[in-house]
Amino acid sequence: MNTAPKDELEGTEQPFVSHLVELRDRLVKALIAIGVCFGVLMFFPGPGALYDVLAAPLVAHLPKGATLIATNVISPILVPLKITLMAALLVALPVVLYQVWAFVAPGLYSHEKRMVLPLVISSTILFLIGVGFCYFIVLPGMSAFIQSFAPSSITAAPDIEQYFGFVLTLFLVFGIAFEVPIAVIVLVRIGVVTIDQLKKVRGYFIVGAFIVSAIVTPPDVISQLALAVPMCLLYELGIWSARLFVRHTQAPVEPDEKQA
């Protein structure tokens, strides 16, 4: 008598074309969500207001009467639209990630679902925290630091397109840097490294964090420390979280393995 355990995914296979159709439908739904958010943000608060919010950390530290300038003819229209699209992506991110989850979930075992869903939610939250940390802490501190070193004979008037590219780069850098705990958990979960190995290379990671922050951030102490210090703290959080996460996402032990 065959006593082999039944595969959870048995009978759930679909033709390749069906997967493509489902992928198309999921992409369409995600794009619709982004489009709806973009349309709403176009009317309220509007592209101009969104750019004012993005520029506020810099404008607050410019000399009295100084403003941002546009050196490109279409920049006053194009840049606010880009910012509105970026904001729409952030607002629609939960819907986009749900579509990704709904597409891959049928092909996962129950213990894998317990692993993937928390990672998706946690990575999204950490990315948004990184962006918020950059906006509320790093940009004001960096702007004040830079302006304090500017000679009195220079009137700062940054270009709006260059500022947008600069801020977007910082948002991505800090958003990705705040994913350190997720990277640590995944590496431990798939068996690339162990928790003991991560503890042993802690010193190397700290040195690497400061080197990376010196390369990817502007040449000011504020932004470099603001990136390196959280990365070190998040590394410790990742080690602590990995121990708990791996314990609760192990595959169930099969009956024959128990007898062995």
TORLUM-499940 format. One record per residue (C-alpha): x, z, y; residue in one letter; residue number from 1. Coordinates in pm, whole numbers. Layout:
N
NODE      xx      zz      yy  torvex  mimi
NODE       X       Z       Y       a   NUM
...
END
This chain:
260
NODE      xx      zz      yy  torvex  mimi
NODE       0       0       0       m     1
NODE     138    -101     339       n     2
NODE     162     203     568       t     3
NODE     353      34     852       a     4
NODE     222     142    1193       p     5
NODE       9    -112    1376       k     6
NODE     168    -284    1674       d     7
NODE      -8    -194    1998       e     8
NODE      29    -551    2126       l     9
NODE     -95    -721    1810       e    10
NODE    -361    -979    1895       g    11
NODE    -291    -978    2268       t    12
NODE     -70   -1289    2269       e    13
NODE    -181   -1567    2505       q    14
NODE     -77   -1932    2533       p    15
NODE     190   -2016    2789       f    16
NODE     -58   -2211    3000       v    17
NODE    -283   -1904    3022       s    18
NODE       8   -1703    3157       h    19
NODE      73   -1967    3421       l    20
NODE    -294   -1968    3523       v    21
NODE    -299   -1590    3549       e    22
NODE      27   -1592    3747       l    23
NODE    -124   -1845    3987       r    24
NODE    -436   -1633    4032       d    25
NODE    -229   -1320    4096       r    26
NODE     -14   -1502    4353       l    27
NODE    -323   -1637    4528       v    28
NODE    -474   -1289    4550       k    29
NODE    -150   -1148    4689       a    30
NODE    -128   -1425    4949       l    31
NODE    -491   -1371    5046       i    32
NODE    -422   -1000    5100       a    33
NODE    -122   -1083    5320       i    34
NODE    -327   -1345    5507       g    35
NODE    -612   -1102    5572       v    36
NODE    -373    -837    5701       c    37
NODE    -200   -1097    5919       f    38
NODE    -534   -1208    6065       g    39
NODE    -641    -852    6141       v    40
NODE    -306    -767    6302       l    41
NODE    -326   -1083    6516       m    42
NODE    -636    -941    6683       f    43
NODE    -551    -572    6674       f    44
NODE    -309    -455    6794       p    45
NODE    -179    -810    6845       g    46
NODE     168    -971    6815       p    47
NODE     278    -860    7163       g    48
NODE     187    -497    7101       a    49
NODE     366    -500    6765       l    50
NODE     682    -630    6926       y    51
NODE     659    -361    7195       d    52
NODE     643    -101    6917       v    53
NODE     944    -253    6741       l    54
NODE    1145    -272    7066       a    55
NODE    1053      79    7183       a    56
NODE    1361     260    7037       p    57
NODE    1593      25    7226       l    58
NODE    1393     -10    7547       v    59
NODE    1376     368    7583       a    60
NODE    1756     381    7623       h    61
NODE    1810      72    7841       l    62
NODE    1906     124    8206       p    63
NODE    1614     162    8444       k    64
NODE    1455    -175    8514       g    65
NODE    1634    -354    8227       a    66
NODE    1427    -544    7971       t    67
NODE    1478    -767    7671       l    68
NODE    1511   -1140    7740       i    69
NODE    1426   -1464    7558       a    70
NODE    1696   -1732    7559       t    71
NODE    1494   -1970    7342       n    72
NODE    1192   -2152    7482       v    73
NODE     960   -2065    7192       i    74
NODE    1100   -1717    7121       s    75
NODE     826   -1535    7318       p    76
NODE     572   -1683    7074       i    77
NODE     771   -1719    6753       l    78
NODE     932   -1374    6738       v    79
NODE     607   -1174    6780       p    80
NODE     448   -1391    6509       l    81
NODE     739   -1314    6274       k    82
NODE     695    -944    6344       i    83
NODE     322    -969    6275       t    84
NODE     394   -1137    5942       l    85
NODE     647    -867    5853       m    86
NODE     392    -598    5937       a    87
NODE     130    -779    5727       a    88
NODE     367    -780    5429       l    89
NODE     419    -405    5462       l    90
NODE      46    -333    5497       v    91
NODE     -45    -559    5202       a    92
NODE     240    -430    4984       l    93
NODE      18    -203    4768       p    94
NODE    -207    -499    4683       v    95
NODE      91    -724    4609       v    96
NODE     247    -466    4380       l    97
NODE     -85    -408    4205       y    98
NODE    -103    -781    4127       q    99
NODE     249    -766    3984       v   100
NODE     155    -464    3776       w   101
NODE    -170    -624    3654       a   102
NODE      25    -932    3542       f   103
NODE     293    -752    3339       v   104
NODE      91    -454    3210       a   105
NODE     -80    -634    2915       p   106
NODE     262    -711    2766       g   107
NODE     387    -352    2777       l   108
NODE     360     -72    2525       y   109
NODE     196     252    2634       s   110
NODE     529     434    2673       h   111
NODE     661     140    2879       e   112
NODE     356     156    3104       k   113
NODE     432     522    3163       r   114
NODE     777     413    3278       m   115
NODE     698     105    3490       v   116
NODE     401     223    3694       l   117
NODE     570     537    3835       p   118
NODE     879     329    3917       l   119
NODE     674      69    4105       v   120
NODE     494     333    4309       i   121
NODE     809     539    4372       s   122
NODE    1018     238    4475       s   123
NODE     750     130    4722       t   124
NODE     726     476    4877       i   125
NODE    1105     511    4898       l   126
NODE    1141     169    5061       f   127
NODE     882     255    5325       l   128
NODE    1050     593    5384       i   129
NODE    1380     411    5435       g   130
NODE    1222     176    5690       v   131
NODE    1057     469    5870       g   132
NODE    1383     666    5871       f   133
NODE    1561     368    6026       c   134
NODE    1295     323    6295       y   135
NODE    1243     686    6396       f   136
NODE    1594     827    6345       i   137
NODE    1861     558    6327       v   138
NODE    1751     310    6594       l   139
NODE    1697     569    6872       p   140
NODE    2023     749    6793       g   141
NODE    2220     425    6767       m   142
NODE    2070     288    7091       s   143
NODE    2156     605    7282       a   144
NODE    2508     610    7139       f   145
NODE    2577     246    7230       i   146
NODE    2435     276    7581       q   147
NODE    2642     588    7647       s   148
NODE    2958     380    7600       f   149
NODE    2841      82    7809       a   150
NODE    3029      49    8142       p   151
NODE    2819     102    8454       s   152
NODE    2901    -252    8566       s   153
NODE    2717    -401    8266       i   154
NODE    2340    -439    8260       t   155
NODE    2217    -463    7902       a   156
NODE    1955    -734    7841       a   157
NODE    1939    -805    7464       p   158
NODE    1782   -1126    7337       d   159
NODE    1451   -1064    7156       i   160
NODE    1533   -1298    6866       e   161
NODE    1872   -1139    6804       q   162
NODE    1717    -794    6826       y   163
NODE    1450    -887    6572       f   164
NODE    1711   -1018    6328       g   165
NODE    1924    -708    6382       f   166
NODE    1635    -467    6324       v   167
NODE    1507    -660    6022       l   168
NODE    1854    -642    5866       t   169
NODE    1869    -266    5925       l   170
NODE    1522    -221    5778       f   171
NODE    1627    -405    5462       l   172
NODE    1955    -213    5439       v   173
NODE    1792     128    5469       f   174
NODE    1494      31    5254       g   175
NODE    1723     -84    4973       i   176
NODE    1958     213    5018       a   177
NODE    1668     452    4965       f   178
NODE    1614     292    4623       e   179
NODE    1922     473    4488       v   180
NODE    1714     721    4280       p   181
NODE    1525     432    4117       i   182
NODE    1850     255    4030       a   183
NODE    1991     575    3879       v   184
NODE    1676     635    3672       i   185
NODE    1667     277    3541       v   186
NODE    2038     279    3447       l   187
NODE    1992     604    3255       v   188
NODE    1666     493    3094       r   189
NODE    1807     165    2956       i   190
NODE    2121     341    2832       g   191
NODE    2383     186    3060       v   192
NODE    2509     529    3170       v   193
NODE    2437     890    3084       t   194
NODE    2358    1177    3318       i   195
NODE    2693    1340    3238       d   196
NODE    2875    1019    3333       q   197
NODE    2684    1003    3662       l   198
NODE    2792    1358    3742       k   199
NODE    3157    1273    3669       k   200
NODE    3159     972    3905       v   201
NODE    2979    1160    4184       r   202
NODE    3295    1166    4397       g   203
NODE    3347     791    4360       y   204
NODE    2988     728    4463       f   205
NODE    3028     937    4779       i   206
NODE    3337     740    4880       v   207
NODE    3159     414    4797       g   208
NODE    2855     516    5002       a   209
NODE    3068     567    5312       f   210
NODE    3250     239    5255       i   211
NODE    2923      48    5215       v   212
NODE    2772     213    5522       s   213
NODE    3078     116    5727       a   214
NODE    3037    -247    5618       i   215
NODE    2662    -304    5648       v   216
NODE    2581     -96    5956       t   217
NODE    2686    -147    6320       p   218
NODE    3023       4    6420       p   219
NODE    2887     334    6542       d   220
NODE    2913     677    6383       v   221
NODE    2540     752    6407       i   222
NODE    2416     466    6189       s   223
NODE    2703     498    5941       q   224
NODE    2641     868    5880       l   225
NODE    2264     810    5878       a   226
NODE    2307     569    5586       l   227
NODE    2587     736    5388       a   228
NODE    2453    1094    5389       v   229
NODE    2100    1006    5263       p   230
NODE    2253     784    4993       m   231
NODE    2456    1079    4865       c   232
NODE    2154    1308    4869       l   233
NODE    1938    1044    4698       l   234
NODE    2204    1003    4430       y   235
NODE    2167    1372    4345       e   236
NODE    1788    1332    4348       l   237
NODE    1822    1038    4109       g   238
NODE    2027    1243    3862       i   239
NODE    1772    1524    3868       w   240
NODE    1477    1283    3839       s   241
NODE    1635    1082    3558       a   242
NODE    1650    1391    3337       r   243
NODE    1276    1450    3376       l   244
NODE    1177    1084    3370       f   245
NODE    1359     991    3050       v   246
NODE    1214    1293    2873       r   247
NODE     854    1183    2946       h   248
NODE     891     808    2879       t   249
NODE    1045     805    2535       q   250
NODE     892     575    2276       a   251
NODE     677     759    2020       p   252
NODE     853     848    1695       v   253
NODE     726     645    1401       e   254
NODE     610     829    1086       p   255
NODE     893     691     870       d   256
NODE    1148     803    1131       e   257
NODE    1002    1155    1123       k   258
NODE    1038    1167     743       q   259
NODE    1394    1041     767       a   260
END
